[in-house]
Amino acid sequence: MTRGLPLEERSRDAASALATIEALPTEPISVRISMAVKLTGIGRSTLYELIKSGEIETVKIGRSTLIPYRCLKRLVMR
């Protein structure tokens, strides 16, 4: 959760998340909500609002909510 964290700590979390993604041989197919928050810097509540409005697609597998990575890239690259 990034709410209330200092900017430099959020930046560090985002950099760590990006390093994790970059360490993968290829782009991930999907990411969990927590990783999407770290990668985009968008707040958790805002992310859920974007999901509710249909701007971000999700996939439910069991109790897990996944966001296709391509949807995050499209959101950020607008």
PDB file of N, CA, C and O in Angstrom, chain B, residues numbered from 101:
ATOM      1  N   MET B 101       0.850  -1.182   0.000  1.00  0.00           N
ATOM      2  CA  MET B 101       0.000   0.000   0.000  1.00  0.00           C
ATOM      3  C   MET B 101       0.891   1.239   0.000  1.00  0.00           C
ATOM      4  O   MET B 101       1.813   1.338   0.810  1.00  0.00           O
ATOM      5  N   THR B 102       0.628   2.167  -0.885  1.00  0.00           N
ATOM      6  CA  THR B 102       1.491   3.331  -1.007  1.00  0.00           C
ATOM      7  C   THR B 102       0.912   4.569  -0.344  1.00  0.00           C
ATOM      8  O   THR B 102       1.628   5.553  -0.164  1.00  0.00           O
ATOM      9  N   ARG B 103      -0.339   4.550   0.018  1.00  0.00           N
ATOM     10  CA  ARG B 103      -0.975   5.735   0.608  1.00  0.00           C
ATOM     11  C   ARG B 103      -0.258   6.116   1.897  1.00  0.00           C
ATOM     12  O   ARG B 103      -0.050   5.280   2.776  1.00  0.00           O
ATOM     13  N   GLY B 104       0.112   7.369   1.997  1.00  0.00           N
ATOM     14  CA  GLY B 104       0.738   7.871   3.206  1.00  0.00           C
ATOM     15  C   GLY B 104       2.237   7.669   3.258  1.00  0.00           C
ATOM     16  O   GLY B 104       2.888   8.157   4.182  1.00  0.00           O
ATOM     17  N   LEU B 105       2.804   6.962   2.289  1.00  0.00           N
ATOM     18  CA  LEU B 105       4.250   6.766   2.277  1.00  0.00           C
ATOM     19  C   LEU B 105       4.928   7.989   1.679  1.00  0.00           C
ATOM     20  O   LEU B 105       4.376   8.638   0.791  1.00  0.00           O
ATOM     21  N   PRO B 106       6.121   8.302   2.163  1.00  0.00           N
ATOM     22  CA  PRO B 106       6.860   9.427   1.577  1.00  0.00           C
ATOM     23  C   PRO B 106       7.174   9.165   0.105  1.00  0.00           C
ATOM     24  O   PRO B 106       7.303   8.016  -0.319  1.00  0.00           O
ATOM     25  N   LEU B 107       7.294  10.238  -0.660  1.00  0.00           N
ATOM     26  CA  LEU B 107       7.527  10.136  -2.092  1.00  0.00           C
ATOM     27  C   LEU B 107       8.748   9.298  -2.418  1.00  0.00           C
ATOM     28  O   LEU B 107       8.704   8.479  -3.337  1.00  0.00           O
ATOM     29  N   GLU B 108       9.843   9.484  -1.680  1.00  0.00           N
ATOM     30  CA  GLU B 108      11.051   8.717  -2.009  1.00  0.00           C
ATOM     31  C   GLU B 108      10.861   7.230  -1.746  1.00  0.00           C
ATOM     32  O   GLU B 108      11.443   6.403  -2.448  1.00  0.00           O
ATOM     33  N   GLU B 109      10.061   6.878  -0.754  1.00  0.00           N
ATOM     34  CA  GLU B 109       9.795   5.458  -0.498  1.00  0.00           C
ATOM     35  C   GLU B 109       8.919   4.873  -1.601  1.00  0.00           C
ATOM     36  O   GLU B 109       9.132   3.738  -2.027  1.00  0.00           O
ATOM     37  N   ARG B 110       7.924   5.651  -2.071  1.00  0.00           N
ATOM     38  CA  ARG B 110       7.096   5.186  -3.191  1.00  0.00           C
ATOM     39  C   ARG B 110       7.942   5.029  -4.438  1.00  0.00           C
ATOM     40  O   ARG B 110       7.777   4.066  -5.188  1.00  0.00           O
ATOM     41  N   SER B 111       8.852   5.975  -4.666  1.00  0.00           N
ATOM     42  CA  SER B 111       9.747   5.893  -5.829  1.00  0.00           C
ATOM     43  C   SER B 111      10.629   4.658  -5.742  1.00  0.00           C
ATOM     44  O   SER B 111      10.858   3.973  -6.738  1.00  0.00           O
ATOM     45  N   ARG B 112      11.118   4.382  -4.546  1.00  0.00           N
ATOM     46  CA  ARG B 112      11.953   3.194  -4.335  1.00  0.00           C
ATOM     47  C   ARG B 112      11.149   1.924  -4.614  1.00  0.00           C
ATOM     48  O   ARG B 112      11.653   0.992  -5.240  1.00  0.00           O
ATOM     49  N   ASP B 113       9.885   1.887  -4.143  1.00  0.00           N
ATOM     50  CA  ASP B 113       9.015   0.732  -4.402  1.00  0.00           C
ATOM     51  C   ASP B 113       8.781   0.547  -5.895  1.00  0.00           C
ATOM     52  O   ASP B 113       8.829  -0.573  -6.406  1.00  0.00           O
ATOM     53  N   ALA B 114       8.529   1.653  -6.592  1.00  0.00           N
ATOM     54  CA  ALA B 114       8.297   1.586  -8.040  1.00  0.00           C
ATOM     55  C   ALA B 114       9.551   1.093  -8.750  1.00  0.00           C
ATOM     56  O   ALA B 114       9.469   0.269  -9.661  1.00  0.00           O
ATOM     57  N   ALA B 115      10.710   1.596  -8.338  1.00  0.00           N
ATOM     58  CA  ALA B 115      11.973   1.168  -8.955  1.00  0.00           C
ATOM     59  C   ALA B 115      12.213  -0.317  -8.697  1.00  0.00           C
ATOM     60  O   ALA B 115      12.690  -1.038  -9.573  1.00  0.00           O
ATOM     61  N   SER B 116      11.884  -0.759  -7.506  1.00  0.00           N
ATOM     62  CA  SER B 116      12.042  -2.180  -7.169  1.00  0.00           C
ATOM     63  C   SER B 116      11.110  -3.043  -8.010  1.00  0.00           C
ATOM     64  O   SER B 116      11.501  -4.103  -8.499  1.00  0.00           O
ATOM     65  N   ALA B 117       9.876  -2.579  -8.174  1.00  0.00           N
ATOM     66  CA  ALA B 117       8.914  -3.321  -8.987  1.00  0.00           C
ATOM     67  C   ALA B 117       9.369  -3.383 -10.431  1.00  0.00           C
ATOM     68  O   ALA B 117       9.267  -4.428 -11.074  1.00  0.00           O
ATOM     69  N   LEU B 118       9.872  -2.268 -10.947  1.00  0.00           N
ATOM     70  CA  LEU B 118      10.371  -2.243 -12.323  1.00  0.00           C
ATOM     71  C   LEU B 118      11.569  -3.168 -12.484  1.00  0.00           C
ATOM     72  O   LEU B 118      11.694  -3.854 -13.499  1.00  0.00           O
ATOM     73  N   ALA B 119      12.444  -3.188 -11.495  1.00  0.00           N
ATOM     74  CA  ALA B 119      13.607  -4.076 -11.555  1.00  0.00           C
ATOM     75  C   ALA B 119      13.166  -5.533 -11.580  1.00  0.00           C
ATOM     76  O   ALA B 119      13.757  -6.359 -12.275  1.00  0.00           O
ATOM     77  N   THR B 120      12.126  -5.839 -10.819  1.00  0.00           N
ATOM     78  CA  THR B 120      11.591  -7.198 -10.807  1.00  0.00           C
ATOM     79  C   THR B 120      11.063  -7.572 -12.186  1.00  0.00           C
ATOM     80  O   THR B 120      11.338  -8.662 -12.687  1.00  0.00           O
ATOM     81  N   ILE B 121      10.308  -6.672 -12.796  1.00  0.00           N
ATOM     82  CA  ILE B 121       9.752  -6.912 -14.127  1.00  0.00           C
ATOM     83  C   ILE B 121      10.863  -7.011 -15.163  1.00  0.00           C
ATOM     84  O   ILE B 121      10.834  -7.888 -16.026  1.00  0.00           O
ATOM     85  N   GLU B 122      11.850  -6.109 -15.079  1.00  0.00           N
ATOM     86  CA  GLU B 122      12.939  -6.106 -16.055  1.00  0.00           C
ATOM     87  C   GLU B 122      13.812  -7.345 -15.948  1.00  0.00           C
ATOM     88  O   GLU B 122      14.473  -7.726 -16.914  1.00  0.00           O
ATOM     89  N   ALA B 123      13.821  -7.977 -14.780  1.00  0.00           N
ATOM     90  CA  ALA B 123      14.622  -9.184 -14.589  1.00  0.00           C
ATOM     91  C   ALA B 123      13.993 -10.386 -15.291  1.00  0.00           C
ATOM     92  O   ALA B 123      14.659 -11.399 -15.504  1.00  0.00           O
ATOM     93  N   LEU B 124      12.730 -10.279 -15.645  1.00  0.00           N
ATOM     94  CA  LEU B 124      12.053 -11.369 -16.336  1.00  0.00           C
ATOM     95  C   LEU B 124      12.514 -11.417 -17.791  1.00  0.00           C
ATOM     96  O   LEU B 124      12.817 -10.380 -18.382  1.00  0.00           O
ATOM     97  N   PRO B 125      12.568 -12.607 -18.365  1.00  0.00           N
ATOM     98  CA  PRO B 125      13.030 -12.710 -19.744  1.00  0.00           C
ATOM     99  C   PRO B 125      12.088 -12.050 -20.749  1.00  0.00           C
ATOM    100  O   PRO B 125      12.536 -11.592 -21.800  1.00  0.00           O
ATOM    101  N   THR B 126      10.823 -11.996 -20.450  1.00  0.00           N
ATOM    102  CA  THR B 126       9.831 -11.356 -21.312  1.00  0.00           C
ATOM    103  C   THR B 126       8.852 -10.594 -20.428  1.00  0.00           C
ATOM    104  O   THR B 126       8.870 -10.722 -19.203  1.00  0.00           O
ATOM    105  N   GLU B 127       8.001  -9.801 -21.065  1.00  0.00           N
ATOM    106  CA  GLU B 127       6.987  -9.090 -20.286  1.00  0.00           C
ATOM    107  C   GLU B 127       6.044 -10.094 -19.643  1.00  0.00           C
ATOM    108  O   GLU B 127       5.767 -11.147 -20.217  1.00  0.00           O
ATOM    109  N   PRO B 128       5.549  -9.772 -18.451  1.00  0.00           N
ATOM    110  CA  PRO B 128       4.555 -10.654 -17.836  1.00  0.00           C
ATOM    111  C   PRO B 128       3.246 -10.568 -18.616  1.00  0.00           C
ATOM    112  O   PRO B 128       2.973  -9.567 -19.278  1.00  0.00           O
ATOM    113  N   ILE B 129       2.466 -11.589 -18.535  1.00  0.00           N
ATOM    114  CA  ILE B 129       1.150 -11.582 -19.178  1.00  0.00           C
ATOM    115  C   ILE B 129       0.197 -10.717 -18.361  1.00  0.00           C
ATOM    116  O   ILE B 129      -0.598  -9.952 -18.908  1.00  0.00           O
ATOM    117  N   SER B 130       0.293 -10.852 -17.050  1.00  0.00           N
ATOM    118  CA  SER B 130      -0.574 -10.079 -16.168  1.00  0.00           C
ATOM    119  C   SER B 130       0.137  -9.840 -14.843  1.00  0.00           C
ATOM    120  O   SER B 130       1.131 -10.492 -14.521  1.00  0.00           O
ATOM    121  N   VAL B 131      -0.398  -8.885 -14.081  1.00  0.00           N
ATOM    122  CA  VAL B 131       0.145  -8.582 -12.758  1.00  0.00           C
ATOM    123  C   VAL B 131      -1.002  -8.439 -11.772  1.00  0.00           C
ATOM    124  O   VAL B 131      -2.137  -8.151 -12.152  1.00  0.00           O
ATOM    125  N   ARG B 132      -0.690  -8.644 -10.510  1.00  0.00           N
ATOM    126  CA  ARG B 132      -1.689  -8.447  -9.455  1.00  0.00           C
ATOM    127  C   ARG B 132      -1.874  -6.949  -9.209  1.00  0.00           C
ATOM    128  O   ARG B 132      -1.068  -6.124  -9.637  1.00  0.00           O
ATOM    129  N   ILE B 133      -2.944  -6.630  -8.516  1.00  0.00           N
ATOM    130  CA  ILE B 133      -3.268  -5.234  -8.221  1.00  0.00           C
ATOM    131  C   ILE B 133      -2.094  -4.530  -7.532  1.00  0.00           C
ATOM    132  O   ILE B 133      -1.734  -3.415  -7.912  1.00  0.00           O
ATOM    133  N   SER B 134      -1.503  -5.165  -6.535  1.00  0.00           N
ATOM    134  CA  SER B 134      -0.411  -4.524  -5.791  1.00  0.00           C
ATOM    135  C   SER B 134       0.769  -4.189  -6.696  1.00  0.00           C
ATOM    136  O   SER B 134       1.377  -3.129  -6.543  1.00  0.00           O
ATOM    137  N   MET B 135       1.101  -5.062  -7.624  1.00  0.00           N
ATOM    138  CA  MET B 135       2.203  -4.795  -8.546  1.00  0.00           C
ATOM    139  C   MET B 135       1.812  -3.687  -9.525  1.00  0.00           C
ATOM    140  O   MET B 135       2.649  -2.860  -9.887  1.00  0.00           O
ATOM    141  N   ALA B 136       0.554  -3.663  -9.955  1.00  0.00           N
ATOM    142  CA  ALA B 136       0.085  -2.609 -10.866  1.00  0.00           C
ATOM    143  C   ALA B 136       0.197  -1.239 -10.205  1.00  0.00           C
ATOM    144  O   ALA B 136       0.558  -0.258 -10.856  1.00  0.00           O
ATOM    145  N   VAL B 137      -0.112  -1.174  -8.917  1.00  0.00           N
ATOM    146  CA  VAL B 137       0.009   0.085  -8.170  1.00  0.00           C
ATOM    147  C   VAL B 137       1.462   0.538  -8.148  1.00  0.00           C
ATOM    148  O   VAL B 137       1.752   1.714  -8.369  1.00  0.00           O
ATOM    149  N   LYS B 138       2.374  -0.389  -7.884  1.00  0.00           N
ATOM    150  CA  LYS B 138       3.802  -0.051  -7.832  1.00  0.00           C
ATOM    151  C   LYS B 138       4.332   0.357  -9.204  1.00  0.00           C
ATOM    152  O   LYS B 138       5.095   1.317  -9.317  1.00  0.00           O
ATOM    153  N   LEU B 139       3.934  -0.362 -10.234  1.00  0.00           N
ATOM    154  CA  LEU B 139       4.446  -0.081 -11.571  1.00  0.00           C
ATOM    155  C   LEU B 139       3.968   1.244 -12.130  1.00  0.00           C
ATOM    156  O   LEU B 139       4.727   1.954 -12.791  1.00  0.00           O
ATOM    157  N   THR B 140       2.724   1.579 -11.872  1.00  0.00           N
ATOM    158  CA  THR B 140       2.148   2.783 -12.472  1.00  0.00           C
ATOM    159  C   THR B 140       2.259   4.018 -11.587  1.00  0.00           C
ATOM    160  O   THR B 140       2.262   5.144 -12.086  1.00  0.00           O
ATOM    161  N   GLY B 141       2.348   3.812 -10.286  1.00  0.00           N
ATOM    162  CA  GLY B 141       2.336   4.949  -9.367  1.00  0.00           C
ATOM    163  C   GLY B 141       0.935   5.471  -9.116  1.00  0.00           C
ATOM    164  O   GLY B 141       0.754   6.478  -8.432  1.00  0.00           O
ATOM    165  N   ILE B 142      -0.053   4.789  -9.668  1.00  0.00           N
ATOM    166  CA  ILE B 142      -1.455   5.164  -9.465  1.00  0.00           C
ATOM    167  C   ILE B 142      -1.901   4.596  -8.124  1.00  0.00           C
ATOM    168  O   ILE B 142      -1.551   3.467  -7.780  1.00  0.00           O
ATOM    169  N   GLY B 143      -2.657   5.358  -7.378  1.00  0.00           N
ATOM    170  CA  GLY B 143      -3.153   4.882  -6.092  1.00  0.00           C
ATOM    171  C   GLY B 143      -4.102   3.703  -6.259  1.00  0.00           C
ATOM    172  O   GLY B 143      -4.759   3.552  -7.289  1.00  0.00           O
ATOM    173  N   ARG B 144      -4.158   2.886  -5.239  1.00  0.00           N
ATOM    174  CA  ARG B 144      -5.002   1.680  -5.262  1.00  0.00           C
ATOM    175  C   ARG B 144      -6.470   2.033  -5.536  1.00  0.00           C
ATOM    176  O   ARG B 144      -7.129   1.372  -6.338  1.00  0.00           O
ATOM    177  N   SER B 145      -6.976   3.071  -4.871  1.00  0.00           N
ATOM    178  CA  SER B 145      -8.383   3.471  -5.054  1.00  0.00           C
ATOM    179  C   SER B 145      -8.638   3.930  -6.486  1.00  0.00           C
ATOM    180  O   SER B 145      -9.650   3.581  -7.093  1.00  0.00           O
ATOM    181  N   THR B 146      -7.702   4.719  -7.016  1.00  0.00           N
ATOM    182  CA  THR B 146      -7.832   5.198  -8.398  1.00  0.00           C
ATOM    183  C   THR B 146      -7.806   4.025  -9.364  1.00  0.00           C
ATOM    184  O   THR B 146      -8.562   3.998 -10.335  1.00  0.00           O
ATOM    185  N   LEU B 147      -6.935   3.057  -9.100  1.00  0.00           N
ATOM    186  CA  LEU B 147      -6.853   1.883  -9.954  1.00  0.00           C
ATOM    187  C   LEU B 147      -8.188   1.128  -9.958  1.00  0.00           C
ATOM    188  O   LEU B 147      -8.664   0.705 -11.011  1.00  0.00           O
ATOM    189  N   TYR B 148      -8.785   0.965  -8.779  1.00  0.00           N
ATOM    190  CA  TYR B 148     -10.089   0.296  -8.711  1.00  0.00           C
ATOM    191  C   TYR B 148     -11.176   1.106  -9.428  1.00  0.00           C
ATOM    192  O   TYR B 148     -12.083   0.523 -10.021  1.00  0.00           O
ATOM    193  N   GLU B 149     -11.096   2.435  -9.382  1.00  0.00           N
ATOM    194  CA  GLU B 149     -12.062   3.270 -10.112  1.00  0.00           C
ATOM    195  C   GLU B 149     -11.905   3.065 -11.618  1.00  0.00           C
ATOM    196  O   GLU B 149     -12.897   2.983 -12.342  1.00  0.00           O
ATOM    197  N   LEU B 150     -10.650   2.982 -12.091  1.00  0.00           N
ATOM    198  CA  LEU B 150     -10.397   2.742 -13.519  1.00  0.00           C
ATOM    199  C   LEU B 150     -10.917   1.370 -13.939  1.00  0.00           C
ATOM    200  O   LEU B 150     -11.425   1.205 -15.048  1.00  0.00           O
ATOM    201  N   ILE B 151     -10.788   0.394 -13.055  1.00  0.00           N
ATOM    202  CA  ILE B 151     -11.310  -0.947 -13.340  1.00  0.00           C
ATOM    203  C   ILE B 151     -12.833  -0.894 -13.421  1.00  0.00           C
ATOM    204  O   ILE B 151     -13.432  -1.442 -14.347  1.00  0.00           O
ATOM    205  N   LYS B 152     -13.457  -0.230 -12.445  1.00  0.00           N
ATOM    206  CA  LYS B 152     -14.924  -0.129 -12.408  1.00  0.00           C
ATOM    207  C   LYS B 152     -15.471   0.576 -13.644  1.00  0.00           C
ATOM    208  O   LYS B 152     -16.518   0.195 -14.167  1.00  0.00           O
ATOM    209  N   SER B 153     -14.757   1.611 -14.116  1.00  0.00           N
ATOM    210  CA  SER B 153     -15.222   2.369 -15.279  1.00  0.00           C
ATOM    211  C   SER B 153     -14.971   1.633 -16.599  1.00  0.00           C
ATOM    212  O   SER B 153     -15.474   2.039 -17.646  1.00  0.00           O
ATOM    213  N   GLY B 154     -14.192   0.549 -16.542  1.00  0.00           N
ATOM    214  CA  GLY B 154     -13.916  -0.219 -17.749  1.00  0.00           C
ATOM    215  C   GLY B 154     -12.668   0.219 -18.494  1.00  0.00           C
ATOM    216  O   GLY B 154     -12.344  -0.332 -19.546  1.00  0.00           O
ATOM    217  N   GLU B 155     -11.959   1.216 -17.951  1.00  0.00           N
ATOM    218  CA  GLU B 155     -10.740   1.691 -18.612  1.00  0.00           C
ATOM    219  C   GLU B 155      -9.599   0.688 -18.495  1.00  0.00           C
ATOM    220  O   GLU B 155      -8.705   0.659 -19.340  1.00  0.00           O
ATOM    221  N   ILE B 156      -9.630  -0.129 -17.454  1.00  0.00           N
ATOM    222  CA  ILE B 156      -8.630  -1.181 -17.272  1.00  0.00           C
ATOM    223  C   ILE B 156      -9.359  -2.510 -17.190  1.00  0.00           C
ATOM    224  O   ILE B 156     -10.306  -2.673 -16.421  1.00  0.00           O
ATOM    225  N   GLU B 157      -8.906  -3.445 -17.987  1.00  0.00           N
ATOM    226  CA  GLU B 157      -9.476  -4.793 -18.035  1.00  0.00           C
ATOM    227  C   GLU B 157      -8.879  -5.628 -16.898  1.00  0.00           C
ATOM    228  O   GLU B 157      -7.714  -5.452 -16.543  1.00  0.00           O
ATOM    229  N   THR B 158      -9.668  -6.523 -16.338  1.00  0.00           N
ATOM    230  CA  THR B 158      -9.159  -7.445 -15.331  1.00  0.00           C
ATOM    231  C   THR B 158      -9.564  -8.870 -15.670  1.00  0.00           C
ATOM    232  O   THR B 158     -10.474  -9.115 -16.462  1.00  0.00           O
ATOM    233  N   VAL B 159      -8.859  -9.794 -15.046  1.00  0.00           N
ATOM    234  CA  VAL B 159      -9.162 -11.216 -15.179  1.00  0.00           C
ATOM    235  C   VAL B 159      -9.216 -11.779 -13.767  1.00  0.00           C
ATOM    236  O   VAL B 159      -8.287 -11.575 -12.986  1.00  0.00           O
ATOM    237  N   LYS B 160     -10.284 -12.479 -13.429  1.00  0.00           N
ATOM    238  CA  LYS B 160     -10.396 -13.105 -12.120  1.00  0.00           C
ATOM    239  C   LYS B 160     -10.040 -14.573 -12.267  1.00  0.00           C
ATOM    240  O   LYS B 160     -10.596 -15.279 -13.108  1.00  0.00           O
ATOM    241  N   ILE B 161      -9.115 -15.020 -11.446  1.00  0.00           N
ATOM    242  CA  ILE B 161      -8.771 -16.437 -11.374  1.00  0.00           C
ATOM    243  C   ILE B 161      -8.858 -16.809  -9.904  1.00  0.00           C
ATOM    244  O   ILE B 161      -8.008 -16.433  -9.097  1.00  0.00           O
ATOM    245  N   GLY B 162      -9.892 -17.548  -9.578  1.00  0.00           N
ATOM    246  CA  GLY B 162     -10.151 -17.839  -8.169  1.00  0.00           C
ATOM    247  C   GLY B 162     -10.444 -16.533  -7.457  1.00  0.00           C
ATOM    248  O   GLY B 162     -11.319 -15.775  -7.875  1.00  0.00           O
ATOM    249  N   ARG B 163      -9.712 -16.267  -6.381  1.00  0.00           N
ATOM    250  CA  ARG B 163      -9.894 -15.031  -5.630  1.00  0.00           C
ATOM    251  C   ARG B 163      -8.935 -13.943  -6.076  1.00  0.00           C
ATOM    252  O   ARG B 163      -9.001 -12.819  -5.578  1.00  0.00           O
ATOM    253  N   SER B 164      -8.044 -14.258  -7.008  1.00  0.00           N
ATOM    254  CA  SER B 164      -7.045 -13.288  -7.478  1.00  0.00           C
ATOM    255  C   SER B 164      -7.596 -12.437  -8.611  1.00  0.00           C
ATOM    256  O   SER B 164      -8.254 -12.941  -9.521  1.00  0.00           O
ATOM    257  N   THR B 165      -7.319 -11.146  -8.543  1.00  0.00           N
ATOM    258  CA  THR B 165      -7.655 -10.229  -9.628  1.00  0.00           C
ATOM    259  C   THR B 165      -6.360  -9.880 -10.333  1.00  0.00           C
ATOM    260  O   THR B 165      -5.425  -9.375  -9.712  1.00  0.00           O
ATOM    261  N   LEU B 166      -6.302 -10.145 -11.618  1.00  0.00           N
ATOM    262  CA  LEU B 166      -5.111  -9.876 -12.414  1.00  0.00           C
ATOM    263  C   LEU B 166      -5.429  -8.823 -13.466  1.00  0.00           C
ATOM    264  O   LEU B 166      -6.543  -8.758 -13.985  1.00  0.00           O
ATOM    265  N   ILE B 167      -4.442  -8.012 -13.767  1.00  0.00           N
ATOM    266  CA  ILE B 167      -4.580  -6.999 -14.805  1.00  0.00           C
ATOM    267  C   ILE B 167      -3.616  -7.355 -15.925  1.00  0.00           C
ATOM    268  O   ILE B 167      -2.416  -7.493 -15.686  1.00  0.00           O
ATOM    269  N   PRO B 168      -4.121  -7.507 -17.140  1.00  0.00           N
ATOM    270  CA  PRO B 168      -3.207  -7.761 -18.262  1.00  0.00           C
ATOM    271  C   PRO B 168      -2.184  -6.624 -18.371  1.00  0.00           C
ATOM    272  O   PRO B 168      -2.541  -5.447 -18.331  1.00  0.00           O
ATOM    273  N   TYR B 169      -0.930  -6.991 -18.507  1.00  0.00           N
ATOM    274  CA  TYR B 169       0.162  -6.023 -18.565  1.00  0.00           C
ATOM    275  C   TYR B 169      -0.037  -5.041 -19.721  1.00  0.00           C
ATOM    276  O   TYR B 169       0.280  -3.859 -19.590  1.00  0.00           O
ATOM    277  N   ARG B 170      -0.555  -5.520 -20.842  1.00  0.00           N
ATOM    278  CA  ARG B 170      -0.778  -4.660 -22.006  1.00  0.00           C
ATOM    279  C   ARG B 170      -1.745  -3.526 -21.673  1.00  0.00           C
ATOM    280  O   ARG B 170      -1.624  -2.431 -22.223  1.00  0.00           O
ATOM    281  N   CYS B 171      -2.699  -3.776 -20.782  1.00  0.00           N
ATOM    282  CA  CYS B 171      -3.659  -2.736 -20.383  1.00  0.00           C
ATOM    283  C   CYS B 171      -2.969  -1.637 -19.576  1.00  0.00           C
ATOM    284  O   CYS B 171      -3.297  -0.460 -19.724  1.00  0.00           O
ATOM    285  N   LEU B 172      -2.026  -2.011 -18.734  1.00  0.00           N
ATOM    286  CA  LEU B 172      -1.278  -1.015 -17.968  1.00  0.00           C
ATOM    287  C   LEU B 172      -0.409  -0.177 -18.892  1.00  0.00           C
ATOM    288  O   LEU B 172      -0.322   1.041 -18.740  1.00  0.00           O
ATOM    289  N   LYS B 173       0.235  -0.834 -19.851  1.00  0.00           N
ATOM    290  CA  LYS B 173       1.078  -0.095 -20.802  1.00  0.00           C
ATOM    291  C   LYS B 173       0.236   0.890 -21.608  1.00  0.00           C
ATOM    292  O   LYS B 173       0.643   2.031 -21.828  1.00  0.00           O
ATOM    293  N   ARG B 174      -0.930   0.446 -22.043  1.00  0.00           N
ATOM    294  CA  ARG B 174      -1.818   1.314 -22.826  1.00  0.00           C
ATOM    295  C   ARG B 174      -2.268   2.502 -21.983  1.00  0.00           C
ATOM    296  O   ARG B 174      -2.339   3.621 -22.491  1.00  0.00           O
ATOM    297  N   LEU B 175      -2.572   2.282 -20.714  1.00  0.00           N
ATOM    298  CA  LEU B 175      -3.014   3.350 -19.816  1.00  0.00           C
ATOM    299  C   LEU B 175      -1.926   4.396 -19.633  1.00  0.00           C
ATOM    300  O   LEU B 175      -2.201   5.595 -19.676  1.00  0.00           O
ATOM    301  N   VAL B 176      -0.708   3.954 -19.431  1.00  0.00           N
ATOM    302  CA  VAL B 176       0.400   4.872 -19.177  1.00  0.00           C
ATOM    303  C   VAL B 176       0.881   5.561 -20.445  1.00  0.00           C
ATOM    304  O   VAL B 176       1.360   6.693 -20.390  1.00  0.00           O
ATOM    305  N   MET B 177       0.760   4.890 -21.585  1.00  0.00           N
ATOM    306  CA  MET B 177       1.273   5.437 -22.844  1.00  0.00           C
ATOM    307  C   MET B 177       0.301   6.384 -23.542  1.00  0.00           C
ATOM    308  O   MET B 177       0.625   6.898 -24.613  1.00  0.00           O
ATOM    309  N   ARG B 178      -0.863   6.629 -22.981  1.00  0.00           N
ATOM    310  CA  ARG B 178      -1.862   7.488 -23.622  1.00  0.00           C
ATOM    311  C   ARG B 178      -1.297   8.812 -24.020  1.00  0.00           C
ATOM    312  O   ARG B 178      -2.013   9.648 -24.572  1.00  0.00           O
TER     313      ARG B 178
END
